[in-house]
């Protein structure tokens, strides 16, 4: 019974974490002026992880770091 409770708690935690994790990943792609669909390509995500966002405003909104163009 205890293993089932642990699995249930882990499942609830996973469900509560996956949506915010996807939202953060999409927001990071938008910071770089890329479509959020790029999160479906894991290799690209590793490369994009090390690239800084677009300075200034892009098509997705203002620069979160407040830098000008």
Backbone as JSON Lines, residues from 0, in Angstrom:
{"i":0,"aa":"X","n":[0.83,-1.2,0.0],"ca":[0.0,0.0,0.0],"c":[0.87,1.26,0.0]}
{"i":1,"aa":"X","n":[2.0,1.2,0.69],"ca":[2.87,2.37,0.77],"c":[3.5,2.7,-0.58]}
{"i":2,"aa":"X","n":[3.86,1.67,-1.37],"ca":[4.45,1.91,-2.69],"c":[3.42,2.57,-3.6]}
{"i":3,"aa":"X","n":[2.16,2.2,-3.47],"ca":[1.1,2.79,-4.28],"c":[0.92,4.26,-3.92]}
{"i":4,"aa":"X","n":[0.97,4.59,-2.63],"ca":[0.85,5.98,-2.19],"c":[2.01,6.81,-2.71]}
{"i":5,"aa":"X","n":[3.21,6.25,-2.65],"ca":[4.39,6.95,-3.16],"c":[4.29,7.19,-4.65]}
{"i":6,"aa":"X","n":[3.81,6.2,-5.37],"ca":[3.63,6.34,-6.82],"c":[2.58,7.4,-7.14]}
{"i":7,"aa":"X","n":[1.52,7.43,-6.36],"ca":[0.46,8.42,-6.57],"c":[0.98,9.83,-6.32]}
{"i":8,"aa":"X","n":[1.75,10.0,-5.26],"ca":[2.31,11.32,-4.94],"c":[3.28,11.74,-6.03]}
{"i":9,"aa":"X","n":[4.11,10.82,-6.49],"ca":[5.05,11.12,-7.57],"c":[4.31,11.49,-8.85]}
{"i":10,"aa":"X","n":[3.25,10.79,-9.16],"ca":[2.45,11.1,-10.35],"c":[1.81,12.46,-10.27]}
{"i":11,"aa":"X","n":[1.28,12.82,-9.11],"ca":[0.68,14.14,-8.92],"c":[1.74,15.22,-9.05]}
{"i":12,"aa":"X","n":[2.92,15.0,-8.48],"ca":[4.02,15.96,-8.6],"c":[4.42,16.14,-10.06]}
{"i":13,"aa":"X","n":[4.52,15.04,-10.79],"ca":[4.9,15.1,-12.19],"c":[3.87,15.89,-13.0]}
{"i":14,"aa":"X","n":[2.6,15.6,-12.79],"ca":[1.55,16.32,-13.51],"c":[1.56,17.81,-13.19]}
{"i":15,"aa":"X","n":[1.87,18.15,-11.93],"ca":[1.92,19.55,-11.53],"c":[3.17,20.26,-12.01]}
{"i":16,"aa":"X","n":[4.19,19.52,-12.41],"ca":[5.46,20.12,-12.83],"c":[5.62,20.2,-14.34]}
{"i":17,"aa":"X","n":[4.98,19.33,-15.09],"ca":[5.25,19.25,-16.52],"c":[4.74,20.48,-17.27]}
{"i":18,"aa":"X","n":[3.56,20.99,-16.93],"ca":[3.02,22.17,-17.63],"c":[3.89,23.4,-17.4]}
{"i":19,"aa":"X","n":[4.27,23.73,-16.14],"ca":[5.17,24.87,-15.95],"c":[6.54,24.67,-16.63]}
{"i":20,"aa":"X","n":[7.03,23.45,-16.66],"ca":[8.32,23.19,-17.32],"c":[8.23,23.46,-18.82]}
{"i":21,"aa":"X","n":[7.13,23.05,-19.44],"ca":[6.93,23.32,-20.86],"c":[6.8,24.82,-21.1]}
{"i":22,"aa":"X","n":[6.07,25.51,-20.22],"ca":[5.89,26.96,-20.36],"c":[7.22,27.7,-20.27]}
{"i":23,"aa":"X","n":[8.08,27.3,-19.36],"ca":[9.4,27.93,-19.23],"c":[10.25,27.66,-20.47]}
{"i":24,"aa":"X","n":[10.19,26.45,-20.99],"ca":[10.97,26.11,-22.19],"c":[10.5,26.92,-23.39]}
{"i":25,"aa":"X","n":[9.19,27.07,-23.55],"ca":[8.65,27.86,-24.66],"c":[9.04,29.33,-24.49]}
{"i":26,"aa":"X","n":[8.96,29.85,-23.26],"ca":[9.35,31.24,-23.02],"c":[10.82,31.46,-23.35]}
{"i":27,"aa":"X","n":[11.67,30.51,-23.06],"ca":[13.09,30.62,-23.38],"c":[13.3,30.65,-24.9]}
{"i":28,"aa":"X","n":[12.54,29.83,-25.63],"ca":[12.63,29.88,-27.1],"c":[12.17,31.24,-27.6]}
{"i":29,"aa":"X","n":[11.12,31.8,-27.03],"ca":[10.64,33.11,-27.44],"c":[11.66,34.2,-27.13]}
{"i":30,"aa":"X","n":[12.42,34.07,-26.05],"ca":[13.48,35.04,-25.73],"c":[14.52,35.08,-26.85]}
{"i":31,"aa":"X","n":[14.69,33.98,-27.54],"ca":[15.67,33.9,-28.63],"c":[15.01,34.13,-29.99]}
{"i":32,"aa":"X","n":[13.77,34.59,-29.99],"ca":[13.01,34.86,-31.21],"c":[12.83,33.59,-32.05]}
{"i":33,"aa":"X","n":[12.6,32.47,-31.37],"ca":[12.32,31.2,-32.05],"c":[10.93,30.72,-31.64]}
{"i":34,"aa":"X","n":[10.34,29.9,-32.47],"ca":[9.05,29.31,-32.16],"c":[9.17,28.34,-30.98]}
{"i":35,"aa":"X","n":[8.13,28.24,-30.19],"ca":[8.11,27.31,-29.07],"c":[8.16,25.85,-29.49]}
{"i":36,"aa":"X","n":[7.86,25.57,-30.75],"ca":[7.89,24.2,-31.25],"c":[9.29,23.61,-31.23]}
{"i":37,"aa":"X","n":[10.32,24.46,-31.11],"ca":[11.69,23.95,-31.05],"c":[11.92,23.04,-29.85]}
{"i":38,"aa":"X","n":[11.09,23.13,-28.82],"ca":[11.31,22.27,-27.64],"c":[11.1,20.8,-27.97]}
{"i":39,"aa":"X","n":[10.5,20.5,-29.11],"ca":[10.31,19.1,-29.51],"c":[11.58,18.47,-30.07]}
{"i":40,"aa":"X","n":[12.61,19.27,-30.32],"ca":[13.87,18.77,-30.86],"c":[14.94,18.84,-29.77]}
{"i":41,"aa":"X","n":[15.21,17.76,-29.05],"ca":[16.11,17.8,-27.9],"c":[17.53,18.26,-28.22]}
{"i":42,"aa":"X","n":[18.06,17.9,-29.37],"ca":[19.43,18.3,-29.73],"c":[19.5,19.82,-29.86]}
{"i":43,"aa":"X","n":[18.51,20.41,-30.5],"ca":[18.48,21.87,-30.66],"c":[18.4,22.55,-29.29]}
{"i":44,"aa":"X","n":[17.66,21.98,-28.37],"ca":[17.54,22.58,-27.04],"c":[18.88,22.65,-26.32]}
{"i":45,"aa":"X","n":[19.68,21.63,-26.49],"ca":[21.01,21.64,-25.85],"c":[21.86,22.76,-26.44]}
{"i":46,"aa":"X","n":[21.78,22.95,-27.74],"ca":[22.53,24.03,-28.39],"c":[21.98,25.39,-27.99]}
{"i":47,"aa":"X","n":[20.66,25.56,-28.03],"ca":[20.03,26.84,-27.71],"c":[20.23,27.23,-26.24]}
{"i":48,"aa":"X","n":[20.51,26.26,-25.39],"ca":[20.72,26.53,-23.97],"c":[21.87,27.52,-23.75]}
{"i":49,"aa":"X","n":[22.85,27.49,-24.63],"ca":[24.04,28.32,-24.46],"c":[24.0,29.61,-25.26]}
{"i":50,"aa":"X","n":[22.9,29.87,-25.98],"ca":[22.78,31.08,-26.8],"c":[21.95,32.11,-26.02]}
{"i":51,"aa":"X","n":[22.46,33.35,-25.99],"ca":[21.74,34.43,-25.3],"c":[20.5,34.83,-26.09]}
{"i":52,"aa":"X","n":[19.54,35.41,-25.42],"ca":[18.31,35.87,-26.07],"c":[18.56,37.05,-26.98]}
{"i":53,"aa":"X","n":[17.53,37.4,-27.77],"ca":[17.6,38.53,-28.67],"c":[17.63,39.83,-27.87]}
{"i":54,"aa":"X","n":[18.63,40.69,-28.07],"ca":[18.61,41.98,-27.35],"c":[17.49,42.86,-27.89]}
{"i":55,"aa":"X","n":[16.77,43.5,-27.0],"ca":[15.66,44.36,-27.41],"c":[14.4,43.56,-27.68]}
{"i":56,"aa":"X","n":[13.4,44.25,-28.19],"ca":[12.09,43.64,-28.44],"c":[12.14,42.77,-29.69]}
{"i":57,"aa":"X","n":[11.49,41.62,-29.62],"ca":[11.33,40.77,-30.81],"c":[9.84,40.52,-31.03]}
{"i":58,"aa":"X","n":[9.49,39.63,-31.95],"ca":[8.08,39.42,-32.29],"c":[7.26,38.83,-31.14]}
{"i":59,"aa":"X","n":[7.94,38.33,-30.11],"ca":[7.24,37.74,-28.97],"c":[7.12,38.69,-27.79]}
{"i":60,"aa":"X","n":[7.71,39.88,-27.89],"ca":[7.58,40.85,-26.81],"c":[8.91,41.48,-26.42]}
{"i":61,"aa":"X","n":[8.91,42.2,-25.31],"ca":[10.12,42.91,-24.89],"c":[11.19,41.96,-24.34]}
{"i":62,"aa":"X","n":[12.42,42.45,-24.31],"ca":[13.55,41.7,-23.77],"c":[13.37,41.58,-22.26]}
{"i":63,"aa":"X","n":[13.37,40.35,-21.7],"ca":[13.19,40.21,-20.26],"c":[14.36,40.79,-19.46]}
{"i":64,"aa":"X","n":[15.51,40.95,-20.1],"ca":[16.66,41.54,-19.42],"c":[16.66,43.06,-19.51]}
{"i":65,"aa":"X","n":[15.72,43.63,-20.25],"ca":[15.6,45.07,-20.36],"c":[16.65,45.73,-21.23]}
{"i":66,"aa":"X","n":[17.28,44.98,-22.11],"ca":[18.3,45.55,-23.0],"c":[17.64,46.2,-24.2]}
{"i":67,"aa":"X","n":[18.24,47.25,-24.72],"ca":[17.75,47.9,-25.94],"c":[18.28,47.19,-27.16]}
{"i":68,"aa":"X","n":[17.7,47.53,-28.3],"ca":[18.14,46.88,-29.55],"c":[19.49,47.38,-29.99]}
